[in-house]
Amino acid sequence: MDIDTLVEPALTGQLDFDAPVEPRRLEAVADVATPFVIELSQFSGPLDLLLSLIRDEQVDIYDIPIARIAEQFLAHIHVMQLDQAADYLEMAARLLRIKAQMLLPRNELDEAWEDPRAELVRRLLEYQQMREVVDVLERLGEERRGRFARAYVPQQIAPPTAPLALSLSELLAAIDRILRVAREDVIHDVIARPLDVDGAIATVRAVLALRATARWRDVCPPTSQPWQVLSALLALLELARRGELRLAQLAPFASVLISRESSSQAA
Amino acid sequence: MNPLARLLEAALFASARPIAVDELAGLDPDASPAAVQSALDELRETYDTAGHGVELVEVGGGWQILTRAEYTEAIERAQLAARPHRLSGASLETLAIIAYRQPIGRAEIEEIRGVAVGSVLKSLLERGLIDVVGRAEGVGRPLLYGTTPIFLEQFALRHLEELPRGDELAIALRTTIPAESPSEAAPTT
């Protein structure tokens, strides 16, 4: 084919995409440009748009006037404000590259020349074939949609739970178990106990009245409650302050030695 | 009707999904495959000739009792059942490609459709119309998708071969997929 038939001279210099498009070539778009509100879903993709342009222009799919179609494509995606959509932009770039390749002079005798449009044509045909299948599926799906199957459920509903198989004695046994557990009182009652320092002083004095020395154990048996331990400790410190006894610990953690003060010993 | 046909009718009535022929045969250990088939034929004949409101349909490799199309509107008006939602154009395109080219990866689908199909694949997966059937050998081992029995059921197809073959379509083209993506020509300056 001759390159002149592929590329219209009027368009060859026009590679500036933002330049105003020629009114003559874009009548279809220009006529409806202002009230042209098209939903994105009208075309399911750039190939769909391209195919509809080819159909509207009634051009041969095997010999697409690429300059014209590319320009229409750009104008359409601009009108439809699809120029932000990557898929459409990618196709626009592809069209412009093919257009540029078509503009390159080539040797008529060059056998190896490959039509830059070939890949696009293949994809368009493939897409068109798929659209035919879509029509078939749409028809079949519509037919099937119109017939209900037994127990058709539009949404997945959780199956109802089976009724309980339970005897009265089992139920009573379960209630009994629960009540037994519930009876255990797990609530702690915290009661503040006052320390009995005076009582502990009396105990220490009583112990020291019998022996000259005593150990911590003697004034505070291991079974003592915390309040008794604290009372004993305070009693010892108090008596030591008054000079009634002497406290000594020979090594860390060793038992505390309690000895009568010599003066009271003398007494 | 013979007892086997009555048994099959009861089973088909109880099931919400199509029942495969071997499942139907399993209902009666003594029944031969031929007997099951003739019982199914008898049941279908009965529905068709005796003027029933339902029909027996072979779908997705199994059998299913469906209401007849002429009662759809009345049933839907009474809100006794609702039609499933219609698939979008994008979903149908994607489904058509998968049906013909399965197993097929996402990149090939996008090559044919010319748009990204990630969310469409997700919704088709959620509706159970397609499933992951494997992984390709290539870089990244991309997932491969194929259609499911639910696809056959929702389009009332007995099997995939019921779809028109490539050469039966008005646009005939080579069905082989190019091994590699189309080579990008060096940009002309």
Interface residues (C-beta under 8 A of the other chain):
Chain A: S41 S44 G45 P46 L47 D48 A86 D87 M91 R97 A100 Q101 L104 P116 E119 R122 R123 L125 E126 Y127 Q128 Q129 M130 R131 E132 V133 V134 V136 L137 E138 L140 G141 E142 E143 R144 R145 G146 R147 F148 A149 R150 A151 Y152 V153 P154
Chain B: L12 F13 A14 S15 A16 R17 E55 V57 Q64 I65 L66 T67 R68 A69 T72 I75 A81 A82 R83 P84 R86 L87 S88 G89 A90 L92 E93 L95 A96 I97 A99 Y100 E111 I112 R113 G114 V115 A116 E153 Q154 F155 A156 L157 L163 P164 G166 L169 A170 I171 A172 L173 P182 A185 P187 T188
